[in-house]
Amino acid sequence: MIRRLLLSHLSLVLMVLAALAVPLGYLFQSSEQQQALRQLEREAEVLAAYIDAELDEADADGAEQIAHASAERWRGQVELFDDTGRSVFSTAAPAAGVSLMSAQVPVNPGKPSLGTVRVSVPSSTLLDQVQQFWALLAGASVVVLAVSVAVAYALAAWISKPVRLLEHATRQLADDTGPAVVPGAAGPPELRRLAATFNRTAARLHSVLEARGSFVEHASHQLKSPLAALRLRLENLEPDVAPAGAANLEAALGETERLDKLVNTLLDLTLIERREETPEPVDLAAEAVERAEIWQPLAAERGVTVLARTADPVWVSVVSGSVEQILDNLISNALNVAPPGSEITLTALATGDRIELHVVDAGPGLPPGQREQALEPFWRAPGAPKGGSGLGLALVRKLAEADGGTVRLDPATPTGIDAVVTLPPPP
């Protein structure tokens, strides 16, 4: 921002200096040239008067001596022409390459027949004066430009300081890495008012998020005990329920189990936002093999095979327990859509400076527009089987982002979803 402010200010100053200095320089040059030419004309008129006096006395040699003396004094050339323009006499011309300025006047203004006198003198003195003025003008412009740079830099720093503080506080607010407070003591009044408004907004947002997190955490804890008691009572009712009501009892137990999973997932989401654990190295390949073995018996009941296609260890830097939760949620989602006789493959591989975990199923897949929506909380695909909460993939995304990773859903070949979790390697 400082660079852009400086460039814009300096561009304006340069345009103003050019608009003032260049015309002033040319005006001075033109004025000096006119003044020098008038002075030369006066000198030529005086010389012409002397030559006229000598010619009146028929003393051509005297006129020529005066001409030579004047040419020597001026280090130039004096020429006499008759009324037809023919040269009568001329002094020696200056050396070749010398710039000259000339003035031609009549010998006697009242007697045109006497001819004219032309005086040519070097213009070096005039050029030196003009160059000195241009140099002085350039020096003054440089001084003005340097002062403008200093003033512009101080002004830009004064303006940009609260903007940088606001940017830093906004980043802190977005990343939730600390208190987002912008000091409002510096900068223009408009930016100070903006900083004060941002501080109030950040404080209010922080309190709202704290209240939401506390509510979800307390509600989840408060609901767990009644749900456990309800499930226990429903299970105890099983011997006393008539065969006609067994289906309803089973449905009630299923809904209780789904509600318990929903409460646990909400609690996990809240705890992710508040955890402050230090990441540690975890072998992603070993975790994939272990979770595949744990899920295989349940998958076998549905005619599905869970395979971990990993060989060498693949290390990632994550918080303890994150990989297990990520794998469990992805495998659970894959099992809900995998057709009997299909496979769910788990693969861990290194790609450049990142590590990727792939969980691929052979289900119906999702259209491009729904693959990003599927990562949002409580979203469920149209026609999805009952029993899901819509929080599994949202939890995976939260866990991966908390560890500095990402999640995306790619199409699998020929059908299905390739859930790709990118995690950072150990430092």
C-alpha positions in Angstrom: 0.0 0.0 0.0 2.8 2.4 0.9 4.4 1.7 -2.5 1.2 2.5 -4.4 0.7 5.7 -2.4 4.3 6.8 -3.1 4.0 6.0 -6.8 0.8 7.9 -7.2 2.1 10.9 -5.2 5.4 11.0 -7.0 3.7 10.7 -10.4 1.6 13.7 -9.5 4.7 15.7 -8.3 6.6 14.8 -11.4 3.8 16.0 -13.6 3.6 19.2 -11.7 7.4 19.7 -11.8 7.4 19.0 -15.6 4.5 21.3 -16.2 6.4 24.1 -14.3 10.1 23.5 -14.9 10.1 22.7 -18.6 8.2 25.8 -19.7 10.2 28.0 -17.3 13.5 26.6 -18.8 12.4 27.3 -22.4 11.1 30.7 -21.4 14.5 31.6 -19.9 16.3 30.3 -22.9 14.1 32.3 -25.3 14.5 35.4 -23.2 18.3 35.1 -23.0 18.5 34.5 -26.8 16.4 37.6 -27.5 18.4 39.7 -25.1 21.7 38.5 -26.5 20.5 39.2 -30.0 19.4 42.7 -29.1 22.8 43.4 -27.5 24.5 42.1 -30.6 22.4 44.3 -32.8 23.3 47.4 -30.7 27.0 46.4 -31.0 26.6 46.0 -34.7 24.9 49.4 -35.1 27.8 51.1 -33.2 30.3 49.3 -35.4 28.3 50.3 -38.5 28.4 54.0 -37.4 32.2 53.8 -37.1 32.5 52.2 -40.5 30.1 54.8 -42.0 32.3 57.6 -40.6 35.5 56.1 -42.2 33.7 55.5 -45.5 32.5 59.1 -45.5 36.2 60.1 -45.4 36.9 57.6 -48.2 39.1 55.7 -45.8 38.3 52.1 -46.7 41.5 50.8 -45.0 40.4 52.5 -41.7 37.0 50.9 -41.9 38.6 47.5 -42.5 40.9 48.0 -39.5 38.0 48.9 -37.3 36.2 45.7 -38.5 39.3 43.6 -37.7 39.7 45.1 -34.3 36.1 44.5 -33.4 36.2 40.9 -34.8 39.3 40.2 -32.6 37.6 41.7 -29.5 34.5 39.7 -30.0 36.3 36.6 -31.3 33.9 36.5 -34.1 33.6 37.7 -37.7 32.7 41.1 -39.3 31.5 41.3 -42.9 30.6 44.3 -45.1 28.2 44.0 -48.0 27.3 46.5 -50.7 23.7 47.3 -51.6 23.5 44.3 -54.0 24.6 41.9 -51.3 28.1 41.4 -52.6 30.8 41.0 -50.0 33.1 44.0 -49.9 35.4 42.6 -47.2 35.3 40.1 -44.4 37.5 39.2 -41.4 38.7 35.7 -40.7 35.9 33.3 -39.9 36.0 31.4 -36.5 37.1 27.8 -36.4 34.9 25.3 -38.0 32.2 23.8 -35.7 31.8 26.9 -33.5 28.2 27.8 -33.1 27.5 31.4 -34.1 24.8 34.0 -33.7 24.6 36.9 -36.2 23.1 40.4 -36.5 23.0 42.3 -39.8 22.3 46.1 -39.8 22.7 48.8 -42.5 25.8 50.9 -42.5 23.7 54.0 -42.5 19.9 53.7 -42.1 19.5 56.8 -44.2 21.7 55.6 -47.1 20.8 52.1 -48.1 23.3 52.3 -51.0 26.2 52.0 -48.5 25.3 48.4 -47.8 25.1 46.4 -44.6 27.4 45.1 -41.8 26.9 41.6 -40.5 28.5 40.7 -37.1 28.8 37.0 -36.1 29.9 36.0 -32.6 30.2 32.6 -30.8 27.1 31.7 -28.9 29.0 29.6 -26.3 28.5 32.2 -23.6 24.8 32.2 -24.1 24.7 28.4 -24.2 26.7 28.2 -21.0 24.2 30.5 -19.3 21.2 28.5 -20.5 22.8 25.2 -19.5 23.6 26.6 -16.0 20.0 27.7 -15.6 18.8 24.2 -16.8 21.2 22.6 -14.2 19.9 24.9 -11.5 16.4 24.1 -12.4 17.1 20.3 -12.4 18.8 20.6 -9.0 15.8 22.5 -7.6 13.5 19.9 -9.0 15.5 17.1 -7.4 15.4 18.8 -4.0 11.6 19.3 -4.4 11.2 15.7 -5.4 13.3 14.5 -2.4 11.2 16.6 0.0 8.1 15.3 -1.6 9.3 11.7 -1.2 9.9 12.2 2.5 6.6 13.9 3.0 4.8 11.2 0.9 6.4 8.4 2.8 5.5 9.8 6.1 2.0 10.4 5.0 1.7 6.9 3.4 3.1 5.3 6.6 0.6 7.3 8.7 -2.3 6.2 6.5 -1.3 2.6 6.0 -0.4 1.7 9.6 -4.0 1.3 10.8 -4.8 -0.5 7.6 -2.0 -3.0 8.3 -3.2 -3.4 11.9 -6.7 -4.0 10.6 -5.5 -6.6 8.2 -3.6 -8.4 10.9 -6.5 -8.3 13.3 -8.8 -9.6 10.5 -6.5 -12.5 9.8 -6.4 -13.3 13.5 -10.2 -13.2 13.6 -10.5 -15.5 10.6 -7.8 -17.9 11.9 -9.0 -17.7 15.5 -5.3 -17.3 16.6 -5.7 -14.6 19.2 -7.6 -11.5 20.3 -8.5 -9.5 17.3 -8.1 -5.9 18.5 -7.0 -2.9 16.4 -5.3 0.0 18.3 -7.2 3.1 17.2 -4.6 5.8 18.2 -3.0 6.4 14.8 -4.1 7.2 11.3 -6.8 9.4 9.8 -10.1 9.9 11.7 -12.0 7.7 9.2 -9.6 4.8 9.8 -9.7 5.3 13.5 -13.5 5.1 13.4 -13.3 2.0 11.2 -10.9 0.4 13.7 -13.2 1.1 16.6 -16.2 -0.4 14.7 -14.1 -3.4 13.8 -13.2 -3.9 17.5 -16.8 -3.8 18.5 -17.8 -6.2 15.8 -14.9 -8.6 16.6 -15.8 -8.6 20.3 -19.5 -9.2 19.6 -18.6 -12.0 17.1 -16.3 -13.6 19.6 -18.9 -13.5 22.3 -21.5 -15.0 20.0 -19.2 -17.8 19.0 -18.3 -18.5 22.6 -21.9 -18.6 23.5 -22.7 -20.9 20.6 -19.8 -23.2 21.5 -20.8 -23.3 25.2 -24.4 -24.0 24.3 -23.6 -26.9 22.0 -21.1 -28.3 24.5 -23.4 -28.0 27.4 -26.5 -29.2 25.4 -24.5 -32.2 24.1 -23.4 -33.2 27.6 -26.8 -32.7 29.0 -28.4 -34.8 26.3 -26.1 -37.7 26.7 -27.3 -38.9 30.0 -31.1 -38.8 29.1 -30.4 -40.5 25.8 -28.4 -43.3 27.6 -31.3 -43.7 30.1 -33.9 -43.7 27.3 -31.9 -46.3 25.4 -31.6 -48.5 28.5 -35.4 -48.2 29.2 -36.2 -49.1 25.6 -33.9 -52.2 25.8 -35.5 -53.2 29.1 -39.0 -53.0 27.5 -38.1 -55.6 24.9 -39.2 -58.7 26.8 -42.6 -57.0 27.6 -43.4 -55.8 24.1 -45.8 -57.9 22.0 -44.6 -59.2 18.7 -46.8 -56.7 16.9 -44.9 -53.8 18.6 -41.4 -55.2 18.1 -40.8 -53.4 14.9 -41.8 -50.0 16.5 -39.4 -50.7 19.4 -36.6 -51.5 17.0 -37.3 -48.3 15.1 -37.3 -46.3 18.4 -33.9 -47.9 19.4 -32.5 -47.0 15.9 -33.7 -43.4 16.3 -32.2 -43.2 19.7 -28.9 -44.5 18.4 -28.9 -42.0 15.6 -29.7 -39.2 18.0 -26.8 -40.3 20.2 -24.4 -40.3 17.2 -25.6 -36.8 16.3 -25.0 -35.5 19.8 -21.5 -37.1 19.9 -20.7 -35.5 16.5 -21.8 -32.1 17.6 -19.7 -32.4 20.7 -16.7 -33.4 18.5 -17.2 -30.4 16.3 -17.2 -28.1 19.3 -14.1 -29.7 20.8 -12.2 -29.4 17.5 -12.6 -25.6 17.6 -11.3 -25.4 21.2 -8.5 -28.0 21.3 -5.0 -26.7 21.8 -3.0 -30.0 21.4 0.3 -30.1 19.7 0.6 -32.0 16.4 2.7 -35.2 16.5 4.0 -37.6 13.8 1.6 -40.3 12.9 2.0 -43.2 10.4 -0.9 -42.7 8.1 -0.4 -46.0 6.3 -0.4 -48.0 9.6 -3.6 -46.2 10.7 -5.3 -47.0 7.4 -4.4 -50.7 7.8 -5.7 -50.7 11.4 -9.0 -49.0 10.6 -9.5 -51.3 7.6 -9.2 -54.4 9.8 -11.5 -52.9 12.4 -14.3 -52.1 9.8 -13.9 -55.2 7.8 -16.3 -57.4 9.9 -19.1 -54.8 9.6 -18.4 -54.4 5.9 -18.4 -58.2 5.4 -22.0 -58.3 6.7 -23.0 -56.0 3.8 -21.0 -57.9 1.3 -18.3 -55.1 1.0 -14.5 -55.4 1.4 -12.4 -52.8 3.0 -8.8 -52.8 1.8 -5.8 -50.7 2.8 -3.4 -50.6 -0.2 -0.3 -49.2 1.5 3.2 -50.5 1.8 5.8 -48.1 3.2 5.1 -45.9 6.2 3.7 -42.4 5.3 4.1 -39.9 8.1 1.9 -36.9 8.8 1.9 -34.2 11.5 -1.6 -34.2 13.1 -3.2 -34.0 16.5 -3.5 -37.4 18.2 -6.8 -39.1 17.3 -7.5 -37.0 14.2 -6.6 -39.7 11.6 -8.8 -42.3 13.3 -11.8 -40.0 13.3 -11.2 -39.0 9.7 -10.9 -42.6 8.6 -13.9 -43.8 10.6 -16.2 -41.1 9.2 -15.0 -41.6 5.6 -15.3 -45.4 5.8 -18.8 -45.1 7.4 -20.0 -42.8 4.6 -18.5 -45.1 2.0 -20.2 -48.2 3.5 -23.6 -46.4 3.4 -23.4 -46.1 -0.4 -21.2 -49.1 -1.4 -23.1 -51.8 -3.3 -22.7 -55.5 -2.2 -19.6 -57.1 -3.9 -17.7 -53.8 -4.1 -14.5 -52.6 -2.5 -13.6 -49.6 -0.3 -9.9 -48.9 -0.8 -7.7 -46.8 1.5 -4.5 -45.4 0.1 -1.8 -43.1 1.7 0.7 -41.6 -0.6 3.2 -38.6 -0.7 2.7 -36.0 -3.4 5.4 -33.3 -3.3 5.4 -31.6 0.1 1.9 -32.9 1.0 0.5 -36.2 2.1 -2.8 -37.5 0.6 -5.2 -40.0 2.0 -7.7 -41.5 -0.5 -10.9 -43.4 0.5 -12.5 -44.7 -2.7 -15.9 -46.3 -2.9 -17.9 -47.8 -5.8 -21.2 -46.1 -5.0 -23.4 -43.9 -7.3 -21.2 -40.9 -6.7 -22.3 -37.2 -6.7 -22.7 -34.6 -9.4 -20.1 -31.8 -9.4 -22.4 -29.3 -7.8 -23.1 -31.5 -4.8 -19.6 -32.6 -4.1 -18.7 -29.3 -2.4 -22.1 -29.1 -0.7 -21.5 -32.6 0.8 -18.8 -31.1 3.1 -21.3 -28.6 4.7 -22.9 -29.5 8.1 -26.3 -31.2 7.9 -26.3 -31.6 4.1 -27.5 -34.9 2.8 -27.7 -36.1 -0.7 -31.2 -36.4 -2.2 -32.4 -40.0 -1.9 -29.8 -40.9 0.8 -30.7 -43.7 3.1 -32.3 -42.7 6.5 -30.3 -42.7 9.6 -27.5 -40.3 8.7 -26.9 -36.9 10.4 -25.2 -35.1 7.6 -22.3 -34.2 9.9 -19.7 -36.9 9.0 -18.0 -35.1 6.2 -18.3 -31.8 7.9 -16.4 -33.3 10.9 -13.7 -34.7 8.5 -13.3 -31.2 7.0 -13.0 -29.6 10.5 -10.4 -32.2 11.6 -8.3 -31.8 8.4 -8.4 -28.0 8.5 -7.5 -27.9 12.2 -4.4 -29.9 11.3 -3.5 -27.6 8.4 -5.0 -29.8 5.7 -7.8 -29.9 3.2 -10.6 -32.2 2.0 -12.1 -32.6 -1.4 -14.4 -35.1 -3.1 -13.3 -36.3 -6.6 -15.2 -38.6 -8.9 -13.9 -42.2 -8.8 -13.5 -44.5 -11.8 -15.9 -45.9 -13.1 -18.3 -44.8 -10.4 -18.2 -43.6 -6.8 -16.4 -41.0 -4.8 -12.7 -40.5 -4.2 -12.5 -38.7 -0.8 -9.1 -37.0 -0.7 -7.7 -35.7 2.6 -4.5 -33.7 2.3 -2.4 -33.5 5.5 1.0 -31.8 6.2 4.1 -33.9 6.7 6.2 -33.7 9.9 8.6 -30.7 9.9 
